[in-house]
Amino acid sequence: MNVAEISYLSMASLIFLIVPMVIINCKLNLGITKKIFYAIGRMVVQLSLVGIFLQYIFGINNPFINLSYLVLMISVASFSAVKSCNLNIGRFIIPLFLAFIIPNIIILLFFNTFVIRLDNLFSAQYMITIGGMLLGNSLGGNIVCINNFYNAIRQNKNEYFYSLSLNANRIEALTPYFKNAVLSSINPTIASIETIGLVALPGMMTGQILGGAIPITAIKYQIAIMIAILIARYFSAILSIVFTAHNAFDDYDILIV
């Protein structure tokens, strides 16, 4: 199957569909018109630069460069998570970096070795693209998990201190908040897996079909990547709490973030 080419003029034509949004925004005084155009402009610039850079990396296809680029992506994700959760960069960037890199690298290498069965495990075509999907989902899950965990402790500090007063150690006192935070992180992915193919056709499957792959091949890839995403998001969420909690409490088990 041939892929239908999209011209730059065709892409620009979508701007006409934004005009009604602008009109409604003005009528309702939503104040998001500038934000919408800023987001679109930033997306275009970022993806254009990434596209040029990835084309260069794919051409070289050096394992060291590919792995370095993936580590860079993980570093950016760690910084984004720290910023989104309003945590101190100096104290929490390394714990979150470890929470991202450990599960994602292990699952990515397992995926490339035993699922796709690549000869070159560090092939840019698979390492960067699949690694990016795993990492992107882990990022969203970690932000939800961390915010839910620490906000719940703040909102229920009396219950937390009461548990400690009953001779519970920190782990025992934090377990209810830990469970709820992990569930809040992983439930959206589980719901997505449950309804995939019925509510929507996922991006990887759609992209492969548009790229010329037969539907059954695209489906097998999508099933495999969704399971990998679930595992990566689950373990990354758990590690994000385990690693950050070490720096989030003082010697008296009081939350200091």
FITI-316260 format. One record per atom (N, C-alpha, C): x, y, z. Coordinates in steps of 0.05 Angstrom, whole numbers, padded with zeros to 5 digits, always signed. Each point is the difference from the previous one (the first is absolute). Layout:
! FITI-316260
XYZ ...
END
This chain:
! FITI-316260
+00017-00024+00000 -00017+00024+00000 +00017+00025+00000 -00008+00020-00015 +00014+00025-00001 -00011+00019+00021 +00018+00017+00010 -00008+00019+00020 -00007+00027-00014 -00023+00011+00006 -00008+00025-00011 +00017+00023+00011 +00013+00015-00017 +00018+00021+00009 -00016+00025+00009 +00009+00013+00021 -00013+00024+00010 +00018+00024-00006 -00010+00019-00016 +00015+00023-00006 -00001+00020+00023 +00019+00019-00001 +00000+00021+00021 -00024+00018-00003 -00010+00004-00024 -00024+00016-00005 -00024-00014+00012 -00001-00026-00003 -00022-00016+00011 -00001+00001+00030 +00024-00001+00012 +00002+00003+00029 -00010+00027+00010 +00008+00020-00015 -00007+00028+00007 -00030+00004-00002 -00014-00016-00017 -00028+00004-00004 -00016-00006+00026 +00012-00015+00018 -00013-00006+00026 -00005+00025+00016 +00016+00021-00005 -00003+00025+00014 -00028+00011-00003 -00013-00005-00023 -00027+00010-00005 -00020-00012+00020 +00006-00024+00009 -00019-00013+00019 +00004+00011+00028 +00022+00014+00004 +00005+00012+00027 -00015+00027+00002 -00007+00012-00022 -00014+00026+00000 -00026-00001+00017 -00017-00021-00003 -00024-00001+00017 +00007-00002+00029 +00022-00014+00007 +00009-00001+00028 +00007+00027+00010 +00014+00016-00016 +00008+00027+00008 -00025+00017+00005 -00020-00002-00018 -00024+00016+00003 -00014-00008+00026 -00003-00026+00006 -00013-00009+00024 +00015+00009+00025 +00027-00002-00002 +00017+00009+00023 -00005+00029+00006 -00002+00016-00020 -00005+00029+00004 -00028+00005+00011 -00020-00014-00010 -00027+00003+00010 -00003-00008+00029 +00014-00022+00007 -00002-00010+00028 +00021+00011+00018 +00019+00015-00012 +00021+00012+00016 +00016-00022+00014 +00007-00021-00014 +00015-00022+00012 +00030+00007+00004 +00010+00018-00016 +00028+00008+00003 +00021-00021-00007 -00007-00018-00018 +00020-00021-00007 +00009+00001-00029 -00008+00021-00014 +00007+00002-00029 +00030+00001-00003 +00013+00018+00015 +00029+00003-00002 +00014-00026+00008 -00011-00013+00020 +00012-00025+00010 -00002-00022-00022 -00022+00000-00014 -00004-00020-00022 +00021+00004-00022 +00002+00025-00009 +00019+00006-00022 +00029-00004+00009 +00005+00007+00026 +00027-00004+00010 +00007-00030+00001 -00020-00017+00009 +00004-00028+00002 +00005-00013-00028 -00016+00009-00019 +00003-00010-00028 +00026+00008-00012 +00008+00025+00004 +00025+00010-00010 +00024-00014+00012 -00002-00004+00026 +00022-00014+00014 +00002-00029-00010 -00023-00013-00003 -00001-00028-00010 +00013-00002-00028 -00007+00019-00017 +00011-00001-00028 +00031+00004+00001 +00009+00019+00016 +00029+00004+00001 +00014-00024+00012 -00010-00010+00023 +00012-00023+00013 +00001-00025-00017 -00023-00006-00012 -00001-00024-00017 +00017+00002-00025 +00002+00024-00011 +00016+00005-00024 +00030-00005+00007 +00008+00012+00023 +00028-00004+00008 +00006-00029+00007 -00019-00013+00014 +00004-00028+00007 +00001-00017-00025 -00017+00006-00020 -00001-00015-00025 +00027+00001-00014 +00011+00024-00002 +00026+00004-00013 +00022-00015+00016 -00001+00002+00026 +00020-00013+00017 -00002-00030-00001 -00025-00011+00001 -00003-00029-00002 +00008-00011-00027 -00005+00015-00021 +00008-00009-00026 +00030-00003-00001 +00014+00019+00013 +00030-00001+00001 +00008-00024+00017 -00013-00005+00023 +00007-00022+00018 -00006-00027-00014 -00022-00002-00013 -00008-00025-00013 +00021-00006-00022 +00010+00021-00013 +00020-00005-00021 +00026-00011+00011 +00008+00011+00023 +00025-00010+00013 -00005-00027+00013 -00022-00002+00015 -00008-00025+00014 +00023-00011+00017 +00012+00017+00016 +00022-00009+00018 -00012-00007+00027 +00006-00024+00011 -00012-00008+00025 +00005+00019+00023 +00024+00011+00001 +00007+00019+00022 -00016+00025-00002 -00003+00011-00025 -00015+00024-00004 -00030-00005+00005 -00010-00023-00008 -00028-00006+00004 -00007-00002+00030 +00018-00014+00015 -00004-00002+00029 +00003+00027+00014 +00019+00016-00010 +00004+00027+00012 -00025+00017-00004 -00012-00002-00024 -00024+00016-00005 -00023-00009+00018 -00002-00026+00004 -00021-00010+00018 +00004+00009+00029 +00025+00001+00008 +00006+00010+00027 -00007+00029+00002 +00005+00015-00021 -00007+00028-00001 -00030+00004+00003 -00015-00017-00014 -00030+00001+00002 -00009-00006+00028 +00013-00019+00013 -00006-00007+00028 +00006+00023+00019 +00022+00014-00006 +00008+00023+00017 -00020+00022-00003 -00009+00005-00024 -00021+00021-00004 -00026-00008+00014 -00007-00025-00002 -00024-00010+00013 +00002+00004+00030 +00023-00006+00011 +00005+00003+00029 -00003+00029+00009 +00012+00018-00015 -00002+00028+00006 -00029+00010-00002 -00014-00010-00021 -00028+00008-00003 -00017-00010+00023 +00005-00025+00010 -00015-00010+00022 +00005+00016+00026 +00025+00006+00005 +00007+00017+00023 -00014+00027-00001 +00000+00012-00023 -00012+00026-00003 -00030-00001+00003 -00013-00021-00012 -00029-00002+00000 -00010-00006+00029 +00017-00014+00015 -00008-00007+00028 +00009+00020+00020 +00013+00022-00009 +00009+00021+00018 +00020-00010+00021 +00018-00017-00008 +00020-00011+00017 +00026+00014-00003 +00018-00002+00020 +00026+00012-00002 +00018-00015-00020 +00010+00014-00019 +00016-00014-00021 +00024-00014+00011 +00015+00014+00017 +00025-00011+00011 -00004-00025+00016 -00023-00002+00014 -00005-00023+00017 -00014-00023-00014 -00015+00006-00021 -00018-00021-00011 +00006-00007-00030 +00018+00014-00013 +00006-00007-00028 +00012-00027-00003 +00019-00007+00017 +00013-00026-00002 -00019-00023+00007 -00015+00002+00023 -00019-00022+00005 -00020-00004-00022 -00010+00021-00012 -00019-00003-00022 +00013-00010-00025 +00025+00008-00005 +00015-00010-00023 +00002-00031+00002 +00007-00009+00024 +00003-00029+00004 -00027-00014-00003 -00022+00013+00010 -00027-00012-00002 -00008-00002-00030 +00010+00017-00017 -00006-00001-00028 +00018-00020-00014 +00026+00002+00004 +00019-00015-00016 +00000-00030+00005 -00003-00008+00026 +00002-00029+00006 -00022-00016-00013 -00026+00005+00004 -00020-00017-00013 -00001+00004-00030 +00003+00024-00010 -00002+00005-00028 +00022-00013-00016 +00025+00001+00009 +00022-00013-00014 -00003-00030+00000 -00007-00011+00024 -00003-00029+00002 -00022-00010-00018 -00023+00013+00000 -00023-00009-00016 +00006+00004-00030 +00013+00022-00007 +00007+00006-00028 +00019-00022-00011 +00021-00007+00016 +00019-00020-00010 -00014-00028-00001 -00018-00005+00019 -00015-00026-00001 -00017+00000-00025 -00014+00022-00005 -00018+00002-00023 +00016-00004-00027 +00023+00013-00002 +00016-00003-00024 +00012-00027-00003 +00006-00013+00022 +00013-00026+00000 -00019-00023-00005 -00022-00001+00016 -00017-00023+00000 -00027+00003-00015 -00008+00025-00004 -00026+00005-00014 +00005+00005-00030 +00016+00020-00006 +00006+00006-00028 +00023-00017-00011 +00017-00010+00019 +00023-00017-00007 +00019+00014-00020 +00010+00023+00008 +00018+00015-00017 +00028-00011+00001 +00014+00002-00021 +00029-00006+00000 +00016+00022+00013 -00009+00025-00005 +00013+00023+00013 -00020+00012+00020 +00005-00007+00025 -00018+00010+00021 -00002+00030+00003 +00022+00013-00010 +00002+00029+00003 -00007+00015-00026 -00014-00013-00018 -00008+00012-00025 -00016+00025+00005 +00007+00022-00012 -00014+00026+00005 -00029-00002-00007 -00007-00015-00021 -00028-00002-00009 -00018-00010+00022 +00010-00019+00016 -00016-00012+00021 +00006+00012+00028 +00026+00004+00006 +00007+00009+00027 -00012+00027+00006 +00002+00019-00019 -00010+00027+00006 -00030+00002-00002 -00012-00013-00020 -00029+00002-00003 -00015-00015+00022 +00007-00025+00005 -00013-00015+00021 +00007+00010+00027 +00026+00008+00004 +00008+00012+00025 -00016+00025+00006 -00005+00016-00021 -00015+00025+00003 -00029-00005+00009 -00012-00022-00011 -00028-00006+00008 -00001-00009+00029 +00019-00017+00008 +00001-00009+00028 +00005+00023+00019 +00019+00017-00008 +00007+00023+00017 -00022+00020+00003 -00014+00006-00023 -00021+00019+00001 -00023-00008+00018 -00007-00026+00000 -00021-00010+00017 +00010-00001+00029 +00025-00006+00005 +00011-00001+00027 +00000+00028+00012 +00005+00020-00017 +00001+00028+00010 -00028+00008+00010 -00020-00005-00016 -00027+00007+00009 -00008-00015+00025 +00007-00025+00002 -00007-00017+00023 +00015+00009+00025 +00026+00007-00003 +00015+00009+00023 -00010+00027+00012 -00007+00018-00018 -00011+00026+00010 -00025-00004+00015 -00019-00017-00011 -00025-00005+00015 +00006-00014+00026 +00018-00020+00000 +00006-00015+00024 +00012+00017+00022 +00020+00016-00007 +00014+00016+00020 -00019+00021+00011 -00014+00014-00017 -00018+00021+00009 -00022-00012+00018 -00011-00022-00008 -00021-00013+00016 +00011-00009+00027 +00024-00011+00001 +00012-00010+00024 +00005+00022+00021 +00014+00021-00008 +00008+00021+00019 -00024+00018+00007 -00018+00005-00020 -00023+00016+00007 -00018-00014+00020 -00003-00027-00003 -00017-00015+00018 +00011+00001+00028 +00027-00001+00003 +00012+00001+00026 -00005+00028+00013 +00003+00021-00016 -00005+00027+00010 -00029+00003+00009 -00018-00010-00016 -00029+00004+00006 -00009-00018+00023 +00015-00021+00006 -00008-00018+00021 +00022-00003+00021 +00013+00022+00005 +00024-00001+00018 -00008-00009+00028 -00024+00006+00009 -00008-00008+00027 -00002-00031+00001 -00011-00012-00020 -00002-00029-00001 +00028-00012-00002 +00018+00012-00016 +00027-00009-00003 +00015+00001+00027 -00002+00022+00014 +00013+00003+00026 -00013-00019+00021 -00026-00005-00003 -00013-00018+00019 +00011-00029-00004 +00004-00007-00025 +00012-00027-00005 +00028-00002+00012 +00015+00021-00003 +00027+00000+00012 -00001-00001+00031 -00020+00013+00011 -00003+00000+00030 -00007-00027+00011 -00011-00018-00018 -00007-00027+00009 +00023-00019-00005 +00024+00011-00001 +00025-00015-00003 +00003-00013-00028 -00015+00011-00019 +00005-00009-00028 +00025+00013-00010 +00016-00015-00016 +00023+00013-00012 -00008+00015-00024 +00019+00014-00013 -00007+00017-00023 -00013-00016-00022 +00011-00024-00006 -00011-00016-00022 -00028-00008+00005 -00006-00008+00025 -00028-00008+00007 -00019+00024-00002 +00009+00023+00009 -00017+00024+00000 -00005+00010-00029 +00019-00004-00017 -00002+00010-00028 -00013-00020-00019 -00003-00025+00008 -00011-00020-00018 -00027+00007-00013 -00020+00010+00015 -00026+00007-00013 +00004+00021-00022 +00016+00020+00005 +00005+00021-00020 +00015-00011-00024 +00018-00018+00006 +00016-00012-00021 -00018-00016-00019 -00017-00016+00012 -00018-00017-00016 -00018+00018-00018 -00012+00020+00012 -00018+00018-00016 +00015+00015-00022 +00025+00008+00006 +00015+00014-00020 +00007-00018-00024 +00008-00024+00005 +00006-00019-00021 -00025-00006-00017 -00022-00004+00014 -00025-00005-00015 -00008+00023-00017 +00003+00024+00010 -00007+00024-00016 +00017+00003-00024 +00025-00010+00001 +00018+00001-00022 -00006-00021-00021 -00006-00024+00009 -00002-00023-00018 -00028-00005-00011 -00021+00010+00014 -00028-00005-00009 -00006+00011-00027 +00009+00025-00008 -00005+00009-00027 +00011-00018-00022 +00023-00011+00005 +00012-00018-00020 -00016-00026-00002 -00008-00011+00023 -00017-00024+00000 -00026+00005-00015 -00012+00024+00005 -00025+00007-00014 +00004+00002-00029 +00023+00011-00008 +00007+00003-00029 +00003-00027-00013 +00013-00019+00015 +00004-00027-00011 -00026-00014-00003 -00018+00004+00020 -00026-00014-00001 -00017+00009-00024 +00002+00025-00008 -00017+00011-00021 +00014+00004-00027 +00025-00008-00001 +00015+00004-00025 -00013-00015-00023 -00002+00013-00023 -00012-00012-00023 -00030+00004-00001 -00013+00005+00023 -00029+00004+00001 -00006+00030+00001 +00014+00014+00018 -00004+00029+00002 +00016+00015-00020 +00025-00009-00004 +00018+00014-00018 +00022-00018-00011 +00010+00006-00023 +00023-00014-00011 +00025+00014+00010 +00018-00015+00013 +00024+00013+00012 +00019+00010-00021 +00018+00019+00010 +00018+00013-00018 +00020-00017-00014 +00012-00019+00014 +00021-00017-00012 -00012-00017-00022 -00023-00012+00005 -00014-00017-00019 -00008+00016-00025 -00012+00023+00005 -00008+00018-00022 +00023+00009-00017 +00022+00007+00014 +00024+00009-00014 +00012-00022-00018 +00000-00024+00010 +00011-00022-00016 -00017-00007-00024 -00027+00001+00004 -00018-00005-00022 +00003+00022-00021 +00002+00025+00008 +00004+00022-00018 +00027-00002-00014 +00019-00012+00014 +00027-00004-00012 +00002-00024-00019 -00022-00016-00002 +00000-00021-00019 +00000-00028+00012 +00001-00003+00026 +00000-00026+00013 -00028-00012-00002 -00001-00026-00001 -00026-00014-00001 -00012+00002+00028 -00027+00002+00002 -00013+00004+00026 +00008-00020+00022 +00003-00026-00007 +00006-00020+00020 +00028+00005+00012 +00019+00009-00016 +00027+00006+00011 -00002+00024+00018 -00015+00020-00008 -00003+00024+00016 -00013-00006+00027 -00020-00018-00001 -00014-00009+00024 +00019-00014+00020 +00017-00017-00011 +00019-00015+00017 +00019+00019+00014 +00010+00020-00015 +00017+00020+00011 -00014+00016+00022 -00025+00007-00006 -00015+00017+00019 -00006-00016+00026 -00007-00025-00002 -00004-00016+00024 +00025-00002+00017 +00023-00005-00014 +00025-00003+00014 +00008+00027+00013 -00003+00022-00014 +00009+00025+00011 -00018+00009+00023 -00026-00006-00001 -00018+00008+00022 +00007-00016+00026 +00007-00025-00003 +00008-00016+00023 +00026+00012+00011 +00019+00006-00017 +00025+00012+00008 -00004+00027+00014 -00018+00016-00010 -00006+00026+00012 -00012-00004+00028 -00018-00019+00002 -00013-00005+00026 +00022-00008+00021 +00018-00017-00008 +00021-00009+00019 +00019+00022+00007 +00008+00016-00020 +00019+00022+00004 -00013+00021+00018 -00025+00007-00005 -00014+00020+00016 -00004-00009+00028 -00006-00025+00004 -00005-00012+00027 +00026+00002+00017 +00021-00011-00011 +00025-00001+00016 +00013+00028+00003 -00003+00016-00020 +00011+00027+00002 -00015+00016+00021 -00027-00003+00002 -00015+00014+00020 +00008-00009+00028 +00003-00026+00004 +00008-00010+00026 +00028+00011+00008 +00018-00001-00019 +00027+00009+00006 +00001+00030+00004 -00017+00015-00013 +00000+00029+00004 -00007+00007+00029 -00017-00015+00013 -00006+00005+00028 +00021-00011+00018 +00009-00024-00006 +00021-00012+00017 +00025+00017+00001 +00008+00010-00023 +00025+00015-00001 -00002+00028+00010 -00023+00013-00005 -00003+00028+00009 -00007+00001+00030 -00013-00020+00010 -00008+00001+00028 +00024+00001+00019 +00023-00010-00009 +00024+00002+00017 +00008+00028+00006 -00005+00019-00019 +00007+00028+00003 -00024+00017+00008 -00024-00012+00002 -00024+00017+00004 -00007+00002+00030 +00013-00016+00017 -00007+00000+00028 +00025+00006+00017 -00004+00012+00023 +00023+00005+00018 +00004-00024+00018 +00017+00003+00019 +00006-00022+00018 -00023-00007+00019 -00020+00018+00002 -00023-00005+00017 -00024-00008-00017 +00004-00009-00025 -00021-00009-00018 -00020+00022-00007 +00009+00025+00000 -00018+00022-00007 +00006+00008-00029 -00021+00003-00016 +00002+00007-00028 +00012+00028-00002 +00020+00003-00017 +00014+00026-00002 -00001+00011-00029 -00017-00012-00017 -00002+00011-00027 -00028+00013-00004 
END
